[in-house]
Amino acid sequence: MNDINISVLGFPASGKTTFLAALWHFIESNEIPCTLKLGKFNLDHTHLNNIVECWSQGKEVVRTRITSGKEVVLNLENSITGEEIRIKLADLSGEMFEEQVKTRLITDDYIESYKSSNGILLFINANKKCDDVSFHDVSGELRDTLQNKESKISTWTHRNIPLQVKIIELLQILTSRPFNNNRRKIAIIISAWDIVQPREIQPEYWLQNEMPMLYQHLFTNPSLYYPKYYGISAQGCDLSLQEERENILDLPFASERIICASDNVSHHDITAPLVWLGSND
């Protein structure tokens, strides 16, 4: 059996838990043909079944112990090659990554997890306000602040750091000692892709325009990173919009809610990033 160790990276509300819920439903239900299917001797996945139940009802999937440093192990089979695969997803909570940026301290478990990983799933939420600020924005804010005599200077915290800067910080840590600086595969998951899909753009183009500093970091360090970009909607819509929520719940198969876009192709196979990370490509 081929063991594939995948590390999951993402700050709070980046879409990690919802992705895992949709992934497990997609594999277990076998509603739509996909590359990875359930293999033999699967373990107890009660925790996964619990978040799938919430997902299948069109409810927001909240973080559970699955995203609190627990390893998710899936025994799968490649439906094309017949190869048996054990995928281990080492996941940490977004709050732990926030703390890492703040303190620059990492645990022994974190080191061992990332040292042995075949690749990284990096989650970025497309439905969150971008944190880039132009010089025009800054000058306008300064002018308004100077005109307002009651304005107070707020205390700076690490939470004021732009998201793409924090992501770069985490990536740079993973290429420094005690980690090796071998080239790593990184599947960039742009979650909530249903929000972006009407624009008819590709995930790589989205990152290049919305997070240019992060894109530049990945693009200019080919000896360190081998990125591939995916636009994924695990829910299928904005659940706060009642009509859209009802539409996805009316679909014949819940797996049809899932959107996975990459390389100018859009489909439902949410296992695609895992297949790529585990391949020799």
C-alpha beads as a LAMMPS data file, in Angstrom:
LAMMPS data file: protein, C-alpha beads

281 atoms
280 bonds

1 atom types
1 bond types

-500.0 500.0 xlo xhi
-500.0 500.0 ylo yhi
-500.0 500.0 zlo zhi

Masses

1 110.0

Atoms # bond

1 1 1 0.000 0.000 0.000
2 1 1 1.326 3.413 -0.986
3 1 1 1.329 5.902 1.912
4 1 1 0.728 9.542 0.968
5 1 1 1.209 12.122 3.717
6 1 1 -0.477 15.456 3.067
7 1 1 -0.190 18.499 5.315
8 1 1 -3.111 20.916 5.507
9 1 1 -2.409 24.621 5.900
10 1 1 -4.926 27.422 6.281
11 1 1 -5.955 30.206 8.608
12 1 1 -9.377 30.364 10.342
13 1 1 -12.437 30.195 8.053
14 1 1 -10.370 29.192 5.020
15 1 1 -12.607 26.223 4.140
16 1 1 -10.638 23.246 5.490
17 1 1 -13.417 21.539 7.459
18 1 1 -16.047 21.989 4.745
19 1 1 -13.599 20.533 2.211
20 1 1 -13.078 17.449 4.389
21 1 1 -16.835 16.983 4.792
22 1 1 -17.455 17.202 1.039
23 1 1 -14.445 14.975 0.319
24 1 1 -15.633 12.202 2.628
25 1 1 -19.211 12.328 1.282
26 1 1 -17.936 12.248 -2.309
27 1 1 -15.722 9.209 -1.697
28 1 1 -18.104 7.252 0.526
29 1 1 -21.319 7.858 -1.445
30 1 1 -19.845 6.904 -4.837
31 1 1 -22.609 9.001 -6.429
32 1 1 -20.316 10.217 -9.207
33 1 1 -17.382 8.293 -10.744
34 1 1 -14.083 9.600 -9.393
35 1 1 -10.406 8.712 -9.358
36 1 1 -10.243 7.752 -5.683
37 1 1 -12.740 5.366 -4.100
38 1 1 -13.024 3.592 -0.770
39 1 1 -10.420 0.905 -0.266
40 1 1 -10.243 -2.062 2.076
41 1 1 -10.081 -2.068 5.859
42 1 1 -11.230 1.489 6.461
43 1 1 -11.048 2.831 9.980
44 1 1 -13.681 4.357 12.234
45 1 1 -14.694 7.675 10.691
46 1 1 -17.416 8.731 13.117
47 1 1 -15.970 12.246 13.286
48 1 1 -16.075 12.561 9.493
49 1 1 -19.629 11.229 9.356
50 1 1 -20.710 13.875 11.864
51 1 1 -19.494 16.793 9.758
52 1 1 -20.894 15.176 6.594
53 1 1 -24.337 15.070 8.197
54 1 1 -24.152 18.817 8.765
55 1 1 -22.823 19.404 5.232
56 1 1 -25.504 17.293 3.551
57 1 1 -28.242 19.350 5.240
58 1 1 -26.881 22.557 3.758
59 1 1 -25.678 23.854 7.106
60 1 1 -22.415 25.611 7.835
61 1 1 -19.809 23.042 8.838
62 1 1 -18.202 24.104 12.088
63 1 1 -14.697 23.145 13.118
64 1 1 -14.459 20.050 15.286
65 1 1 -11.585 18.034 16.715
66 1 1 -10.818 16.974 13.143
67 1 1 -9.213 20.373 12.626
68 1 1 -7.525 20.540 15.990
69 1 1 -4.329 18.672 15.265
70 1 1 -5.846 15.240 14.582
71 1 1 -4.650 13.097 11.688
72 1 1 -7.285 11.862 9.241
73 1 1 -6.409 8.501 7.675
74 1 1 -8.244 7.247 4.570
75 1 1 -7.657 3.850 2.956
76 1 1 -8.485 4.401 -0.708
77 1 1 -8.063 2.804 -4.113
78 1 1 -7.178 4.468 -7.389
79 1 1 -10.041 3.453 -9.684
80 1 1 -7.807 3.842 -12.755
81 1 1 -4.662 1.981 -11.682
82 1 1 -6.136 -0.243 -8.957
83 1 1 -3.381 0.894 -6.596
84 1 1 -4.222 0.843 -2.888
85 1 1 -3.439 4.160 -1.215
86 1 1 -3.420 5.271 2.395
87 1 1 -3.826 9.040 2.585
88 1 1 -2.917 10.745 5.838
89 1 1 -4.130 14.314 6.221
90 1 1 -2.231 16.082 8.987
91 1 1 -4.444 19.008 9.921
92 1 1 -3.960 21.854 12.393
93 1 1 -6.464 24.495 13.408
94 1 1 -6.277 27.934 11.823
95 1 1 -5.794 29.407 15.282
96 1 1 -2.605 27.372 15.684
97 1 1 -1.200 28.930 12.520
98 1 1 -2.141 32.375 13.832
99 1 1 -0.242 31.601 17.024
100 1 1 2.737 30.390 15.010
101 1 1 2.942 33.702 13.141
102 1 1 2.654 35.561 16.432
103 1 1 5.250 33.615 18.439
104 1 1 7.374 31.995 15.689
105 1 1 7.338 28.811 17.770
106 1 1 6.514 25.333 16.440
107 1 1 5.951 21.996 18.182
108 1 1 7.839 18.729 17.689
109 1 1 4.666 17.139 16.258
110 1 1 4.431 19.963 13.727
111 1 1 8.018 19.387 12.644
112 1 1 7.559 15.626 12.214
113 1 1 4.288 16.100 10.340
114 1 1 5.696 18.493 7.759
115 1 1 9.035 16.723 7.412
116 1 1 7.296 13.551 6.224
117 1 1 4.668 15.167 3.995
118 1 1 4.455 14.492 0.258
119 1 1 2.771 17.831 -0.312
120 1 1 0.607 20.596 1.094
121 1 1 -3.030 21.588 0.734
122 1 1 -3.078 25.368 1.169
123 1 1 -6.550 26.862 1.696
124 1 1 -7.528 30.456 0.871
125 1 1 -11.122 31.700 1.115
126 1 1 -12.265 33.668 -1.949
127 1 1 -15.277 34.963 -0.025
128 1 1 -13.227 37.095 2.361
129 1 1 -12.237 40.700 1.753
130 1 1 -8.784 40.982 0.202
131 1 1 -6.208 42.612 2.457
132 1 1 -4.197 44.546 -0.112
133 1 1 -4.200 48.340 0.267
134 1 1 -3.124 50.819 -2.408
135 1 1 -1.257 54.082 -1.843
136 1 1 -4.460 55.924 -2.774
137 1 1 -6.333 54.059 -0.024
138 1 1 -3.640 54.914 2.516
139 1 1 -3.544 58.603 1.596
140 1 1 -7.324 58.816 1.871
141 1 1 -7.357 57.176 5.287
142 1 1 -4.562 59.458 6.534
143 1 1 -6.418 62.536 5.324
144 1 1 -9.612 61.449 7.095
145 1 1 -7.659 60.631 10.254
146 1 1 -5.914 64.016 10.338
147 1 1 -9.221 65.842 9.867
148 1 1 -10.799 63.906 12.723
149 1 1 -9.358 65.355 15.941
150 1 1 -10.932 62.562 18.008
151 1 1 -9.089 59.814 16.126
152 1 1 -6.988 57.523 18.286
153 1 1 -4.054 55.385 17.256
154 1 1 -4.937 51.730 17.776
155 1 1 -2.485 49.193 19.186
156 1 1 -0.831 47.019 16.544
157 1 1 -1.220 43.231 16.815
158 1 1 -0.152 40.314 14.620
159 1 1 -3.745 40.154 13.354
160 1 1 -3.052 43.367 11.427
161 1 1 -0.614 41.503 9.190
162 1 1 -2.090 40.979 5.691
163 1 1 -3.165 37.394 5.057
164 1 1 -0.824 36.824 2.123
165 1 1 2.133 37.990 4.226
166 1 1 1.186 35.497 6.950
167 1 1 0.932 32.685 4.406
168 1 1 4.365 33.560 3.001
169 1 1 5.733 33.537 6.548
170 1 1 4.433 29.990 7.087
171 1 1 5.855 28.824 3.760
172 1 1 9.252 30.354 4.520
173 1 1 9.326 28.575 7.875
174 1 1 8.741 25.272 6.056
175 1 1 11.765 25.890 3.826
176 1 1 14.086 26.763 6.733
177 1 1 15.804 24.568 9.312
178 1 1 14.865 22.151 10.827
179 1 1 12.869 21.444 7.640
180 1 1 14.591 20.525 4.401
181 1 1 14.376 22.890 1.456
182 1 1 13.439 20.260 -1.119
183 1 1 10.904 21.267 -3.737
184 1 1 7.357 20.784 -2.409
185 1 1 4.115 20.221 -4.226
186 1 1 1.481 22.713 -3.077
187 1 1 -2.155 22.434 -4.107
188 1 1 -3.543 25.959 -3.727
189 1 1 -7.235 25.567 -2.862
190 1 1 -9.261 28.724 -3.526
191 1 1 -12.387 27.869 -1.544
192 1 1 -15.890 29.323 -2.029
193 1 1 -15.217 29.178 -5.776
194 1 1 -18.949 29.473 -6.523
195 1 1 -18.545 33.180 -5.681
196 1 1 -15.830 33.568 -8.327
197 1 1 -17.100 31.184 -11.018
198 1 1 -19.428 33.699 -12.757
199 1 1 -16.329 35.783 -13.598
200 1 1 -15.077 32.912 -15.797
201 1 1 -11.469 33.182 -14.637
202 1 1 -8.958 30.526 -13.637
203 1 1 -7.799 29.927 -10.017
204 1 1 -4.216 30.904 -10.856
205 1 1 -5.411 34.199 -12.352
206 1 1 -7.497 34.866 -9.212
207 1 1 -4.473 34.442 -6.927
208 1 1 -2.263 36.511 -9.221
209 1 1 -4.692 39.429 -9.029
210 1 1 -6.038 39.130 -5.485
211 1 1 -2.816 38.107 -3.729
212 1 1 0.012 39.230 -6.039
213 1 1 2.696 39.095 -3.363
214 1 1 1.916 35.454 -2.529
215 1 1 1.704 34.566 -6.222
216 1 1 5.070 36.219 -6.867
217 1 1 6.617 34.297 -3.958
218 1 1 5.442 30.986 -5.417
219 1 1 6.289 31.896 -9.016
220 1 1 9.816 33.167 -8.343
221 1 1 10.874 30.197 -6.209
222 1 1 10.485 27.194 -8.540
223 1 1 13.247 25.337 -6.698
224 1 1 11.132 25.399 -3.523
225 1 1 7.527 25.167 -4.722
226 1 1 5.629 23.222 -7.354
227 1 1 2.161 24.830 -7.176
228 1 1 -1.081 23.805 -8.857
229 1 1 -4.197 25.931 -8.504
230 1 1 -7.717 24.702 -7.779
231 1 1 -10.953 26.612 -7.406
232 1 1 -13.185 24.546 -5.135
233 1 1 -16.648 25.091 -3.759
234 1 1 -17.382 22.355 -1.242
235 1 1 -20.820 23.766 -0.360
236 1 1 -21.855 24.780 -3.871
237 1 1 -23.326 28.154 -2.959
238 1 1 -23.549 30.911 -0.376
239 1 1 -25.654 29.242 2.317
240 1 1 -26.932 32.611 3.534
241 1 1 -28.902 32.949 0.272
242 1 1 -32.045 30.894 0.877
243 1 1 -32.976 30.376 -2.779
244 1 1 -29.490 29.141 -3.708
245 1 1 -29.432 26.863 -0.669
246 1 1 -32.758 25.309 -1.671
247 1 1 -31.484 24.784 -5.214
248 1 1 -28.461 22.762 -4.130
249 1 1 -30.542 20.707 -1.697
250 1 1 -32.890 19.804 -4.573
251 1 1 -30.083 18.262 -6.647
252 1 1 -30.457 14.489 -7.291
253 1 1 -27.026 13.812 -5.776
254 1 1 -25.379 15.920 -3.083
255 1 1 -22.010 15.393 -4.808
256 1 1 -23.278 17.525 -7.702
257 1 1 -23.022 20.557 -5.405
258 1 1 -19.250 20.315 -5.445
259 1 1 -17.256 22.456 -7.864
260 1 1 -13.617 21.700 -8.683
261 1 1 -12.024 23.958 -11.302
262 1 1 -8.474 23.666 -12.616
263 1 1 -6.681 23.831 -15.967
264 1 1 -9.722 25.305 -17.753
265 1 1 -11.903 22.364 -16.683
266 1 1 -14.717 22.360 -14.119
267 1 1 -16.074 19.124 -12.643
268 1 1 -17.223 17.591 -9.343
269 1 1 -14.230 15.370 -8.476
270 1 1 -12.963 16.936 -5.254
271 1 1 -10.326 14.189 -4.969
272 1 1 -8.349 15.779 -7.842
273 1 1 -5.913 17.755 -5.611
274 1 1 -5.137 14.613 -3.578
275 1 1 -4.534 12.586 -6.741
276 1 1 -2.129 15.240 -8.022
277 1 1 -0.247 15.521 -4.719
278 1 1 0.212 11.747 -4.648
279 1 1 1.284 11.430 -8.277
280 1 1 4.789 11.477 -9.732
281 1 1 3.867 14.421 -11.967

Bonds

1 1 1 2
2 1 2 3
3 1 3 4
4 1 4 5
5 1 5 6
6 1 6 7
7 1 7 8
8 1 8 9
9 1 9 10
10 1 10 11
11 1 11 12
12 1 12 13
13 1 13 14
14 1 14 15
15 1 15 16
16 1 16 17
17 1 17 18
18 1 18 19
19 1 19 20
20 1 20 21
21 1 21 22
22 1 22 23
23 1 23 24
24 1 24 25
25 1 25 26
26 1 26 27
27 1 27 28
28 1 28 29
29 1 29 30
30 1 30 31
31 1 31 32
32 1 32 33
33 1 33 34
34 1 34 35
35 1 35 36
36 1 36 37
37 1 37 38
38 1 38 39
39 1 39 40
40 1 40 41
41 1 41 42
42 1 42 43
43 1 43 44
44 1 44 45
45 1 45 46
46 1 46 47
47 1 47 48
48 1 48 49
49 1 49 50
50 1 50 51
51 1 51 52
52 1 52 53
53 1 53 54
54 1 54 55
55 1 55 56
56 1 56 57
57 1 57 58
58 1 58 59
59 1 59 60
60 1 60 61
61 1 61 62
62 1 62 63
63 1 63 64
64 1 64 65
65 1 65 66
66 1 66 67
67 1 67 68
68 1 68 69
69 1 69 70
70 1 70 71
71 1 71 72
72 1 72 73
73 1 73 74
74 1 74 75
75 1 75 76
76 1 76 77
77 1 77 78
78 1 78 79
79 1 79 80
80 1 80 81
81 1 81 82
82 1 82 83
83 1 83 84
84 1 84 85
85 1 85 86
86 1 86 87
87 1 87 88
88 1 88 89
89 1 89 90
90 1 90 91
91 1 91 92
92 1 92 93
93 1 93 94
94 1 94 95
95 1 95 96
96 1 96 97
97 1 97 98
98 1 98 99
99 1 99 100
100 1 100 101
101 1 101 102
102 1 102 103
103 1 103 104
104 1 104 105
105 1 105 106
106 1 106 107
107 1 107 108
108 1 108 109
109 1 109 110
110 1 110 111
111 1 111 112
112 1 112 113
113 1 113 114
114 1 114 115
115 1 115 116
116 1 116 117
117 1 117 118
118 1 118 119
119 1 119 120
120 1 120 121
121 1 121 122
122 1 122 123
123 1 123 124
124 1 124 125
125 1 125 126
126 1 126 127
127 1 127 128
128 1 128 129
129 1 129 130
130 1 130 131
131 1 131 132
132 1 132 133
133 1 133 134
134 1 134 135
135 1 135 136
136 1 136 137
137 1 137 138
138 1 138 139
139 1 139 140
140 1 140 141
141 1 141 142
142 1 142 143
143 1 143 144
144 1 144 145
145 1 145 146
146 1 146 147
147 1 147 148
148 1 148 149
149 1 149 150
150 1 150 151
151 1 151 152
152 1 152 153
153 1 153 154
154 1 154 155
155 1 155 156
156 1 156 157
157 1 157 158
158 1 158 159
159 1 159 160
160 1 160 161
161 1 161 162
162 1 162 163
163 1 163 164
164 1 164 165
165 1 165 166
166 1 166 167
167 1 167 168
168 1 168 169
169 1 169 170
170 1 170 171
171 1 171 172
172 1 172 173
173 1 173 174
174 1 174 175
175 1 175 176
176 1 176 177
177 1 177 178
178 1 178 179
179 1 179 180
180 1 180 181
181 1 181 182
182 1 182 183
183 1 183 184
184 1 184 185
185 1 185 186
186 1 186 187
187 1 187 188
188 1 188 189
189 1 189 190
190 1 190 191
191 1 191 192
192 1 192 193
193 1 193 194
194 1 194 195
195 1 195 196
196 1 196 197
197 1 197 198
198 1 198 199
199 1 199 200
200 1 200 201
201 1 201 202
202 1 202 203
203 1 203 204
204 1 204 205
205 1 205 206
206 1 206 207
207 1 207 208
208 1 208 209
209 1 209 210
210 1 210 211
211 1 211 212
212 1 212 213
213 1 213 214
214 1 214 215
215 1 215 216
216 1 216 217
217 1 217 218
218 1 218 219
219 1 219 220
220 1 220 221
221 1 221 222
222 1 222 223
223 1 223 224
224 1 224 225
225 1 225 226
226 1 226 227
227 1 227 228
228 1 228 229
229 1 229 230
230 1 230 231
231 1 231 232
232 1 232 233
233 1 233 234
234 1 234 235
235 1 235 236
236 1 236 237
237 1 237 238
238 1 238 239
239 1 239 240
240 1 240 241
241 1 241 242
242 1 242 243
243 1 243 244
244 1 244 245
245 1 245 246
246 1 246 247
247 1 247 248
248 1 248 249
249 1 249 250
250 1 250 251
251 1 251 252
252 1 252 253
253 1 253 254
254 1 254 255
255 1 255 256
256 1 256 257
257 1 257 258
258 1 258 259
259 1 259 260
260 1 260 261
261 1 261 262
262 1 262 263
263 1 263 264
264 1 264 265
265 1 265 266
266 1 266 267
267 1 267 268
268 1 268 269
269 1 269 270
270 1 270 271
271 1 271 272
272 1 272 273
273 1 273 274
274 1 274 275
275 1 275 276
276 1 276 277
277 1 277 278
278 1 278 279
279 1 279 280
280 1 280 281
